[in-house]
Amino acid sequence: MKGFTLLILLFGTFVSAQNLQMQQDSVDVQLDEIVIIAAKKKKIETEMKMAVSVDEFLASSDNISFIKRGAYAWEPLLNNMSTERSIITIDGMHVFGACTDKMDPVTSYIESNNLAEIDIQSGQAGGLNGATVAGSIDLKRKSTSFGLSRKWNAAYQTGFEFNNNQFFNLGNASYSGERLVAEGSISYRKAENYSDGNNDEVNHSQYDKFNSSLGLAYKTSDLSSLRVDAIFDKATDVGFPALPMDLSLSRALITSIAYKQFFEKGVIKVWDTKLYFNAVEHYMDDTTRPENLVHMDMPGWSTTYGLVSKINLKKEKFASEIQLNAYDNLSIAEMRMYPQDRSERTMFAFSWPWVTTQYAGLSTSNSYDISEKSQFNFGGALGVNYNYSKYIEFNRIFHPGASQEKTRFLPSLHAGYNLNISQFNFSVGGGYGHRAPSVSEGYGYYIYNSFDRYDYIGNPDLKNEVSYEINATAGYKTKKGSILAKANYFYIQDYIIGRILSAGSPMNYQSVGVKGYTSLDNATLFNFSLNGNYTVLKGLHWKGTLTYARGLDDNKNNLPFIRPLSYQTSLHYSHQTFGFSTSLNGDYKQINYSPEYGEDQTPSYNNWNASANYTFYIEDYKTVFQVGAENILNEYYSTYADWGNIPRMGRNIFTSLKINF
């Protein structure tokens, strides 16, 4: 991959040339801006619940939904598209799960108490970190500024949830010196099986999760700093009621070292370069399922080395970010079958046959202020994606002559126009981009899908998916409230999905057949959301969201996992030290479901929640106590995105106590 090396060297030469112009003077203005940015970061919590998981926080967004196979590690769907079509990163770093069943999305390897904010970009606007169709989700870790007036800060949060006897502890601390910054976090959650709305226990829904992080930064000069970060995550005894097996162990180590340089003069304002490494291991097995006639272990490993280097430019009305992104990933997954006596192994295969993925891309995102009321945004990327399968013979059973190595070029473009007129704001934009097939889509071998009960086979020679996108927003804002409508439409050429293969017989005794990943001529997807908020009285605020989506394949049949018409509405009241929230959310009946892909019709549901919190001080330490209830009416329901129609949790009373030191 000589092209990767050349691209990196060219970028490094360019940045080094600019670095010669740096001056080592004081930069009070620059440092003030950093403090302001840090202050604007949102808390990873909702008005309803302080101790939310990352999944629960993302679920409050209008363009993210989830596929749920249990109470843990939900698969995020951005713009109603699966994770293959989106880019999910941690501080711009690519982390790839090690589970063929997608039971370890990137969001499962980080906790809410070590996050500062989550940046969600829709469509090709999310292409800075790599090739995408749906967009990007970047999980940004907390980063303490240098030289804060208060050197030490810490917080501790604990609580209990009664439905599944979940007990959690979350803690974090930071030190801010003139030259040195140190911060760390630790969290532990343990939950037993939950009960549904009929008060029946949902077996295999327990989990045990530990997460910790550490960050150290050193100010190498008035205008530069060096930072080292590490995240360790471990989950054990995680049940998945929608699957025929559970997780015995999952571990992840995510590390990085970054150098940041500010420039007092010139067009270039910041240069930030990061080298990273992460390793993930994931062991699925059915040890806890004695009813299975044949037992199976499915361990997986994923190792990634990467580089992210970006510069920010600003001159008068023009601002730009240019980013180089490169990584090397090795994905391995095995399938081991046993009879009841596990000492006698009857079958072994690679479900991911040692697949190497190398990617390098140069991307840019730009904005130009046409006037005080209008702005033009544009950008694009060019990426090179290279795959190599060590054991290609597995794929050649179904695809004779399949390529052992494959190089793909992945271009993308996007543009948009924003206009503000008095209290109104409008935007319109479009995008074009390619994505390469995922490891499973290209090289998967007998990956069992318990939703439609088919074994899936990858095809290394699938075409790139090509997306054409248009989007628009219209909003109106007053002193007391606002309303915003958003819509996007995707036309996706060579849409990758599974279709029944005439050849081959299923390997799993629970399978009804074999499907191969193939490319449809096209598919279309439309998303719409309407968001509103209003200050009813002083201290009393209302907000609501209405969403609708529709997805069709090239024969005008419904695509799977498209959310039906849904809503969220809430009231929040606060007065001095007291706060109260209540919300109602639900989906309407799913009428546009897809039997071809294993879906059935799911009924409508309504979910009512409420919570109250009280703020007080223990000596000088601010303390918040919260108590609340989810699914107050104990409604029994499952949604379109609940794998195998597993029921959701019934009534759940929760408590939480948070102390800020």
N, C-alpha and C positions, 0 to 999 in steps of 0.2 A: 504494500500500500504506500508506494512512494509519494503519491499525490497528497496523502495525509501529512506526511512530514514536510513537504514543500509548503503546504498551506500554513502550517504552524510556524515555520521559519519566517515566511513572508510577514505574517502578522506580528511576530516578535520583533523583527527588524523595524517595522513601522512604529511600534510603540517605543522602542528604544530610542529612535531618532527624536520622537517628541519629548522623551524624558530629559534630553539634554537642555531643554528650555526651562526646566524647573528651577524655581528660586526658593531658598529656605528662609522665608520671612514669616512673620506671624500671619495667621489666616482666621481672624476672629469672625469674619463674615461667613466663611465656609463652615467653621465649627458651629456657629449659631444655626445654620441651615440643617446640620446633622441633628442637632437637638430637637429642632422643630419637627423633622421627619419622624424621629423616634416617638415624639409625643402624640403624633397622629395615629399611631398603630392601634388597631382595634383589639379589644380583649377577646380571647377565644372563649366566649360564653354567650348565652342568649338571655333575654329578659326573663324567660321562663325558668331557666336552669343554669346555675353557676358552674357546676362540675360536669359539663358536657364532654363527651368524647369527641375526637376529631370528626368522626362520622356524623354525630348528631349536629355538630356545628355546620358542617357542609350541607346537611339536609335542610337548613334554613334558607339556602340560596334557591332562587327561582329557576335556575337552569341546571341544577344537579339533583338527580334522583339516585336510588340505589337498588341493586339486586342483593337480596338477603338470603343467605343459606343457613343462617343461625343468628345468634345474638352478638357475634363478633366478626370483625374483618369484612365489612360490607363492600361490595364492588361499586365504586362511583360511576354513574353514567352522566357525562357532560353532554348537554344538548340531545339527550336520549340516545346516546351512542355508547357502545361498550368501550372498555379501557384500551383495546387495540387501536382505537381511533383518536385517542387523546394522549397528551404528554403530561405525566405527573412526576414532579421533581421535588427535591428538598433543597432549598437554597440554590436552585439551578442544577443540582446534581442528579444524574440519572441513576435510579435504583430499580432493578428488575426483580420481580418476585421469582420464587423458586418452585411454585406450585402450578401444575398443569391445570388444576381446577380453579385457578385464580382466587384461592383462599388466602392469599397474602398480598393484597394491593399495597402500594407504597404508603397509603394513608394508615396502614396498620402498624407501621414501624416508627411512629412518632406519637407523642402525647400532647394533649392540649396545654399542659403547663410549661412546655418548652417551645411553644409557638408564639410568635408576635402577631402574625397576620397570614392570611391565605389569599394569594393573588390569582383570580380566575379570569382568564381571557378566552373569549369565544371565537371559534373558527380560526381562520388564518392569522388573526391578530395575536394568537398564541403560538406562533411559529418561531419565536426567538430561540427557544430551547430545543428545537428539533422539528421534524416533519410531522404534521398533524392534520386531521380533518375536523374533529370536534372542537379542538381548542387545547388549552393548557391549564393545569392547576399547579401552582408553585407554593409549597409549604415553607414559609419563611420563619426561621428560628429567631429567638430573642437575641438581641445584640446590644449590650450595654455600652453607652457612650463613655469616653474618657472624661475625667475631671469633673464628675458630678459633685454638687455641693454636699450631697449625702453619699458617703462612700459605701456604706453597707445597706443592702436591701434584701428582704427575704419574705417569703409567704409560705404558709402551710394550710392545707385544706384536707378535711376528712369528711366522711359521710357514709350513709348506709341507705340502700334501696331494699324495700321489704319484699317485693314480689319474688326476686331471685336471690335474696340474701346477699346482695353485692355489698362488699366492704371495700372502700378505696382510701388511699392516702396519697396526696400530691404535695410535693415540696420543692421549692427552688430558692436559690440565694445568689447574690451577685456582689462583687466588689469593684468599685470604680476609682482608680487612681489616676494621677497625671500621666503616668507612663504604662501602667499595667491594668488590665481588666481581667477579671475571672468570674465565671458564672457556671452554675450547675443546676441540675434538676433531677428528681427521682420520683417515680410513681409506681404504685402497685394497686392492681384491681383483682379481686377474686369474686367470682359469682357462681352460684349453683344453678340448677335448672329453673327456668321460669315457668309460670302458669299462664294459660291462655284465658280468654274471656268466659269460658265455661268452667274455669277453675281446675282444669285438667293440666297435669304436669307435662311439659314438652321435653321429652327425654333427649339427652345429648345436646343440651343448650348451655352447658356450663363453660367457664373459661377461667384461666389464671394467667395474668399478664404483668410483667415487670419491665420498666423502661427507665433509662438513666441517660443523662447527657452532660458533657463538660465542654466549656469553651474558654480559651485563653488568648488574649490579645496583647500585643506589646507595641507601643508607639515608637517606631524606629527613628522618626524625625517629626518636626512640626507638621509635616504634610504626608506622612506615610505610616503604615502600620502592618504588622504581621499577625495572623490569627490562625489558631489551630482548634479544630472542633472534632468531637467524637460523640456518637450515639450508640448505645447498646440496648437491644430490645430482645426480650425472651418471653415466649408464650408456651405454656404447657397445658396438657389436659383440656384442649379446646374441642368442644363437641359441635358437630354440624348436623342438626336434625334432618336437613333436606338432602344429605348425602349418605351413601352407604358406608362411609368411613369418617374418622375423626382425625384430629391433629394431636400427636403425642408430644412433639417438640418443634418449635420454630425459633431460630436465632438470627440476629442481624447485627453486624458491626458496620457503621457508616462513619468514615473519617475524611477529613479534608485539611489542607493547609492553604491559606490565602494571603496574598499580598495586595494591599490597596495603596494607591498613590494619588494624591490630590495635586492639582496644578493651580497656582494662584493667578497666572496670566495665560492668555492664549485661548484658542478654540476648545482644546481638550480640557475637560474639567476633572474627570476621574478616570483612572485605569484600575481595574480590579481583575486579578487573575487567581484562579483556584485550581489546585490539583487535588483529586479525590480518589478514594478507594472504598469499596464496600463489598461485603460478602454476606450472602444469605443462604441459610440451610433450612429445609422444611421437610418434615417427616409425617406424611399421612399414612394411617394404617387402620385396620378394623379390629384391633385387639379387643375393643369394648363391644364388639358386635358378634357374640357367639352364634347368633341365628344365621349368619352367612354360611352358605354351603361351602364356598371356596373363599379362602382368605387372601388378601392382597395388601402388600406394602407399596407405597408410592413416595419414595424419598426424592428430593430435588435440591440442586445447588445452583447458585447464580453468583458470579464474581465479575465485578466491573471496575475498570480503571478509567479515569476520565480527566478532562481539562475543560474549564470554562474561563474564557478571557474576554473581557468586554471593556469598551471605552464609551464614555459619555461626552458628547460635544454640544456646545451651545454658542451661538453667535446671533445676537440681536433676536430676530423673530424665529430663528430656526434652531431646533433641538434634535439630537439624534443619538441613538444607541447602536453600536456595532458590536456584534458578539461572535466569537469563534467557539464552537462547541464540538468536542471530539471525545469519543469513548470506545472502549473495547470490552465486550461482554462475552462470557462463556456461560451457556445454560445447559445443564445436564439434569435429566429426570429419568428415573428407572421405574419399572413395573415388575414386581415379584409376586408370583402366585404360589399358594400353598394349599394343601388339603387341611383338614382339621388338625392334623399333626404338623406343626410348623417346622419341624426338623427336616421335613421332606419337601424341598422346593421342586415344583413341577414345571415352572415357566419363568423365563427372564427375558425382558426386552427393554430397550431404551425408548421411552415415550418422547424424550428430547435427546436425539442422538449426538451429544456433544456439539452443540451448535455455537459457533463463534459469530458474533455480530460486531462489525467495526463501522463507526459512523464519524464523519467530519462534515461540518457545515458552517458556512459564513452567513450570518443573518443581520438584518438592520431594521430598525423601527424609527420613523422620523415624524416630526410635526412641524408645521409652518403656520404661524399666526398671520392670516391674511388681513385681519382687522381685529379690533377689540371684541367683535361679535362673531367672528367666524374663524375656523381653523381647518387646515387640510392635513390629514394623516396618511402616510403611505409607508410601505416597507416590502421586504421580500427576503428570500433565502435561497441558497443553493447548497444542497447536501449530497453526499456520496455515501451510499449504504452498501456494505459488503458482507455477505454471509458465506460461511463454510461449515459443512456438516462432516464430521469425522467418520460417522457410520451411515453413509448415504444409502447403503443397501437396504435399510429398513424402508425408506421411501420408494425405492426402485421396485419393490414388490408390487406396488400399485401403479407406479409411474415409471415404467422402464425408460432408461436413458435420462432420468431426472438429473439436473445439474448439481454437482457436488459443491460448486462455488458460484456465487452470483453477485454481480455488481450492478447497482441501480443508481440512477441520478434522480434526485428529488427536488424539483424547483417549486417555489411558491411566490405569490404576489398578493398584496392586499392594499386597499386604499379606502379612505373614508372622508366625509366632509361633515363638520359640525357647525351649526348656526344657532346663535342665541339672540332672540328678539324680545326685549322686555322680559316678561315672565315666562315666555315660551322657549323651548329648546328642541332642536331637531337634529337628526343625523341620518346619513345614508352611506352605505359602503358595500364593498364586494371583495371577493377573494378567489384565488385559484391555487390549488396545491396538490402535491402527490404524497402518498405514503406507501411504504413497503409493507408486505405481509409480515405479521408477527411471527415469532418462533413457532407457535402452535399452528398457525395458518400455513406456514411454509414447510415445517418439518415435523409436526406432531404425528405420533404413531399410536394408534388405538387409545386416544384420550376419551375416556368414558364421560358422557354428558348425561347426568341423572335426570335432567329436566325433560328431554325428549327421548331418553334411553337409547341413544345411538353412540357407537364408537366413532371417533372422528380421525380422519387421516389428512395430513398436510400435503401440499403440492408446492415444491420448491420453485416451480416455473410459473406461478401465478403472475398476472400483470400487476403493475402498480395500481392502487386505487387513485382515481383522479376526482377531485372535488371542485365544484363551481358553487359559489356562495354569494347570496345577497342578504343584506341586513338593513334594518331601519329602526329608529326610535323616535318617539314624539312625547314631549313632557310639558307640564304646566306647574308652576310653583308660586305659592303665596307665602305670606309670613306664617300662616297657621298650618299649611299642608302642601302636599304635592301629589301629582299623579304622573305615572310614566308607563307608556306602552312600548314593548319591544317585540320585534319579530325577525326571524331569519328563515331562509329557505336554502336547502342544500340539494344540488343535483350531483349524485356520486356515480361516476362512470366506473365500470368493472368492479362493482360492489362485491366484496368477498363474504361468502356465507356458505353454510354446509348444505349439500344436496345428497340424496341417497345414491350409493354406488351399487351397480348391478353385480360387480365382482366382490368377492371377499365375504367372510362370515364373521360374526362378532366374536370377540375374545372373552368378554365379560359375560358370565352366565345370565346377568340381569339385562343385557342389551337385546334389542329387538332387530338390530341391523347395523350397517356401516354407512357412514356419510363421509364424503370427501369435501374438503374446502374447494370451492369453485368460484368463478367470477360471473355474476349476473351482468347483463348488458348495462343496467343502470338501476338506481334506486333514488327515491326522493324523500326528503324529510323536512317538515315544516314545524317550527316552534313559535309559540306566542305566549307572552306574559303581560299582565297588567298589574302594576304595583301602586299602592296609594298609602298615604299616611296623613293624619290630621290631629291637631291639638284641640281636643274637645273643650277642656278647661285647663287652668293652670295645674300642671302635675298629672293630667289625664291625657294619654296619647293612644290613638288607634292606628293600626296599620294592617294592610291586607294584601294578598297576592292571589291572582287567578292565573292558571297556566293551562295551555292546551297544546297538544302535539299530534302529528299524523305522519306515519311513515309507510311508503308503498314500494314494492319491488317492481321489476320491469313488466310484470303481468298484472299490475294493479292489485296484487294481494298484499295484505297487511304485513309489515315487518314486526318481529317480536320485540317485546320489552319497550313499547312506546307508551308513555304515561297517558292515561285518559284525562279528561277534564278534572282539574283538582283545584283546591283552594286552601288558603291559610288566612285566618283573621285573628287579631289579638287586641286586647286592651291592657295598658300598663298604667298604674297609678303610683305616684310617689309623693310622700309628704314628710319632710324632715328626715327622720331616721327609719321610716316605714315605707315598704314598697309592696305592691300587689300586682300580679299578672294573671290573666286568664286568656286562653286561646282555644280555638276550634279549627281543626283541619280535617281534610278528607279527600277522597277520590269519588268521582261518579262511577257508575257501572262501566266496565270496560267492554264496549261494544265492538271495537275494532281490533279484536284479538286474532291470533294466527295459529290455527290448529296444525298447520303444516310444520311449524317449528315447536310444537309441543304445548302451546298455550291453550287455556280454556277461559271461559268467561268468568270474571270475578265481579261480585256485587259491589254496590256502593257502600261506603262506611263513613261514620263521623266520629271524630276523636276529640274529646273535651279534656282540657288540662287546666290546672291552676296552681299557683305558688305564691308564697308570701315570704318577705325577708325583713330582718330587723338589724340595723347597724348600731353598734355600741363600741365602747372603748374599754379595753383591759389595760389599765395604766395609760400609756400613750399609744397603744397598739390598736389600730382600727380592726374591728372584728365584725363579720357579717354572718348571721345565722339564717338559714333558709329551710323551709319545709314546703312540700308540694305534693301533688298527685297527678299522674299521667293516666289517661284512659279512665277517667273518673267513673263513667257509667259501666265499666267492665265489659265493653262490647267485644264480642267474638268476631274476628275478621282476619282475612288475609288479602293481600293486594296483588296486582298484576305482576309485581316484581319479587314476590315471595316464592322462591324456588320450591317447586313441588307443592305449592299451596300450604306451606307451613303456617300455622296461625301466629299472629303477633301476640305480644305480651298483653295480658289483661291489666286490671287496675294495679298501679304501682305507686306506692307512697315513698317519697324520698326525702332525705334530710342532708344538709350540708353545713359545715362550719369552716369559715376561712379567716385566718389571722394574718395581717400584714405587719411585718416587723420593720 
